[in-house]
Amino acid sequence: MTKDRLMRMAAAVVTLSVLMPAGGAGQDAPRASMLAGVGNASGWFGGQVEGYVARGRVSGFVGLGYMPNLLNDEGSGVAGAVGVRGFTGGDRHRGLLEISISALSSWTSSTWGSNEVQSGRNYGPGVAVGYQFIGNGGFTVMLTLGAGLDGGEPDFGSSLKPTLGAGFGYIWR
């Protein structure tokens, strides 16, 4: 997925979100949220902050967390994410489309007979669909599922990786 294509998709999310009819206008639009959870948008095990515009229909988010390498301790560390979301109308139940750049995998490599170990995380663009529930008191739940284009380990090429997310937190109106 090229940078140009990602920018066009982000513009389409924003445009469609603003033009879609609102489901209900009984409450004020969301302004900001803070979530803790797991998944790509949360930096794997971490959290995210999100700011809303366009009557709460479009948002930008930043996530930061800890990404473990499940095979060994090398390659584990801090991971982040950044992206935009477009939401359907609704005060409590909303669908969403997410476009992001996040950590999709981690890798390690070493030279035989040497103590030199290299490790890192592969970041790439991703697209996900999801659901957001906003409770009366501000409690919110967000679930996402999608795919991202992993740059791959050095010399192994690119591949499509699943993305997911589950977060719980608070939303300010």
C-alpha positions in Angstrom: 0.0 0.0 0.0 1.6 3.2 -1.1 1.6 6.5 0.8 -0.5 8.1 -1.9 -3.1 5.3 -1.7 -3.2 5.6 2.1 -3.8 9.3 1.9 -6.7 8.8 -0.5 -8.2 6.2 1.8 -7.9 8.6 4.8 -9.6 11.4 2.7 -12.4 9.0 1.8 -13.0 8.0 5.4 -13.2 11.6 6.5 -15.5 12.5 3.6 -17.9 9.5 4.0 -18.1 10.0 7.8 -19.1 13.7 7.4 -21.6 13.0 4.7 -23.3 10.0 6.3 -26.6 10.9 8.1 -26.4 11.1 11.8 -28.3 8.3 13.7 -29.3 10.4 16.7 -28.5 13.9 18.0 -29.8 13.5 21.5 -26.4 14.0 23.2 -23.4 16.2 22.6 -20.8 14.9 20.2 -17.7 13.2 21.5 -14.7 15.5 22.0 -11.9 13.2 23.3 -11.4 9.8 24.7 -8.8 7.7 26.5 -8.7 4.0 26.2 -6.6 1.2 27.7 -6.4 -2.1 25.9 -4.7 -4.6 23.6 -4.1 -4.5 19.9 -2.3 -2.5 17.2 -3.8 0.9 17.9 -2.8 0.6 21.6 0.8 -0.3 20.9 -0.2 -3.9 21.7 -0.5 -3.7 25.5 -1.1 -0.1 26.3 -3.4 2.8 25.6 -4.5 5.5 23.2 -5.8 9.0 23.2 -8.3 10.2 20.6 -9.6 13.6 19.6 -12.9 14.0 17.6 -13.9 16.6 15.0 -16.9 16.9 12.6 -19.6 16.5 15.3 -17.8 13.4 16.6 -17.8 11.6 13.3 -14.0 11.8 12.6 -11.1 11.3 15.0 -7.4 11.1 15.1 -5.6 8.9 17.6 -2.2 8.1 19.0 -1.4 4.8 20.8 1.6 3.8 22.9 2.3 0.5 24.6 4.5 -2.6 25.0 4.9 -5.2 22.2 6.3 -8.5 23.4 8.1 -10.9 21.2 6.5 -14.2 22.2 9.4 -16.4 20.9 12.1 -14.8 23.1 12.8 -11.7 25.1 14.7 -10.0 22.2 12.6 -7.7 20.1 10.2 -6.8 22.9 9.8 -3.1 23.6 7.8 0.1 23.2 5.5 0.3 20.1 3.2 3.0 18.9 0.4 3.7 16.4 -1.2 6.7 14.7 -4.3 6.9 12.6 -7.7 8.3 11.8 -11.2 6.9 12.2 -14.5 7.6 10.6 -17.7 6.8 12.6 -21.3 6.1 11.6 -24.0 8.2 13.3 -25.4 7.2 16.7 -25.1 8.3 20.3 -24.3 4.9 21.9 -23.7 2.3 19.1 -21.4 3.3 16.3 -19.6 1.5 13.5 -16.2 2.7 12.5 -13.5 2.5 9.8 -9.9 2.9 10.9 -6.8 3.7 8.8 -3.5 3.6 10.8 0.2 3.0 10.8 1.1 0.6 13.6 3.5 -2.1 14.7 2.5 -5.3 12.9 5.3 -7.7 13.9 8.6 -7.9 15.7 11.8 -9.7 14.6 15.2 -10.8 15.9 18.3 -12.0 14.2 21.8 -12.9 15.3 25.1 -13.9 13.7 26.1 -17.5 14.6 29.0 -17.5 17.0 28.5 -13.9 18.0 26.8 -12.2 20.8 25.4 -9.6 18.5 21.6 -9.7 18.3 19.5 -7.3 16.2 15.9 -6.8 16.9 13.1 -4.5 15.9 9.4 -4.0 15.1 7.9 -3.7 11.6 5.4 -0.9 11.1 3.0 -0.6 8.2 -0.3 0.8 7.1 -3.5 -1.0 8.0 -7.3 -0.8 7.6 -9.8 -2.0 10.1 -13.6 -2.0 10.8 -15.0 -1.9 14.2 -17.7 -1.1 16.8 -17.8 1.6 19.5 -20.2 1.6 22.5 -20.6 4.8 24.4 -22.4 4.5 27.8 -24.4 7.3 29.4 -21.7 8.1 32.0 -18.9 8.3 29.4 -17.7 4.6 29.7 -16.7 3.4 26.2 -15.7 0.1 24.6 -14.1 -0.2 21.2 -13.5 -3.3 19.1 -11.7 -3.5 15.8 -10.6 -6.1 13.3 -8.6 -5.6 10.0 -5.4 -6.2 8.1 -2.1 -4.4 7.7 0.7 -4.5 5.2 3.8 -5.7 7.1 7.2 -4.5 5.7 8.5 -7.9 6.8 11.8 -9.0 8.3 14.8 -7.8 6.5 15.1 -9.6 3.1 11.8 -11.5 3.5 9.5 -9.1 1.7 6.0 -7.9 2.6 2.9 -9.7 3.8 -0.6 -9.1 5.0 -1.0 -9.4 8.8 -4.2 -9.4 10.8 -4.9 -6.4 13.1 -7.2 -6.3 16.1 -8.1 -4.1 19.0 -10.1 -4.1 22.2 -10.1 -1.1 24.4 -12.0 0.2 27.4 -12.0 3.7 28.7 -13.8 7.0 29.0 -15.1 9.5 26.4 -15.7 13.2 27.1 -18.6 15.0 25.4 
